[in-house]
Amino acid sequence: MGTARASETQRGPLLTTSARRYREREEVSVACFHGCTAKIHGGNESADREIPYKSEFYGLFRTPLAAMNQFYKAQDAASCLEAEAGAVRSAMASQRTETSQHLADLNVEDAMVVECGTGRKSWRICVPNPDDGIADEVVFAVQGIITRSNLVPTNVQHMDHRRALRLTQHIEITGFETGVFEESMTRLEVAQDIFAQHFSGHPVSRLATPIGRTGHVLGASNRIFTLKVDTPTEQGSEFQPGMDPLGSLERLKSEELIHGPENVVRYYKRTRDQSTGKTSYDTSFPGIFRPGDIAEMHASLIAIRTGDKKIKITCRLHAVTLLDNSYTKAATIDKIMHKSRPTSATQVRRRGIYEMYAAGRSRRTICSANPVGAE
């Protein structure tokens, strides 16, 4: 019993050390991504240490930019992103509508906040439609480089309805401090002021857009399921192609949970014909999006009331389009080629199995010549 207690007592500090190391690793990982100061705990003291933004940290920790290793050409990708965003911004400006705008040019001066939902209520930025008078939700487009994507849920076979309600399709993009993306983030702050004015006198939690060495990071998500009591008049929708290949999500549907129109996120891939120069957008699968790809996402701002009666602004995802994945592919190929390079030639002695057996038998014979206890 004494030995057992001693082993349990010794196990405590080991678990504490392991937990502390895991926490330090996570803090360093976040610091590497956001370029901030990480607090490293050691004993009874804590010190602030500036973590350098270097590519080797990507492979050491599971950072959101894990795919952007030292082989990823970030500067070239940022230049391509700036050109793509500028072209899309110009095209949307020429065909501008009140309900579909580029985030950098988002105009909410004539918009209003409309309350939606019968169960869990939400508030959205809308503009009145002159044709029928029905309020249309304002949806914006923004281009960026994917830093993290969780668009296809996994491990949902043995999940109850409460956990299934928390399943989301989530994506995060950054702009690498390019002009159009930074203008979009500035305009996003202005767009959130309409909620602050509508809920004057109430605490409003704004959308978090952390700033790192890659610039702002914008995340958008959408729930996969909705409670039926919140949308009693809506019918369930089919899952998008490639979203539920094993049918696990389909089995989670019930009388309480539905995959409604509000939960649908559409995925597209842009292709260009090199001979004609025509551009087309084809329906795609959520599994094609990888960190490092240049993508465009369509989203909208929504305000919800949290449990502590505060107003929280979120970004709801509606669609994602893959614009360019050539830089991710090139980085993957370069990484594979780098690992497959032959090392410097060295001499290797090879023995047959009988030679090794004979050498071992001779060693045993030598050892047995001096038995234990012999003088």
Summary of the structure (lengths in Angstrom):
residues: 375
radius of gyration: 28.2
end to end distance: 43.4
largest distance: 111.0
contacts: 1044
relative contact order: 0.13
helix: 34%
strand: 28%
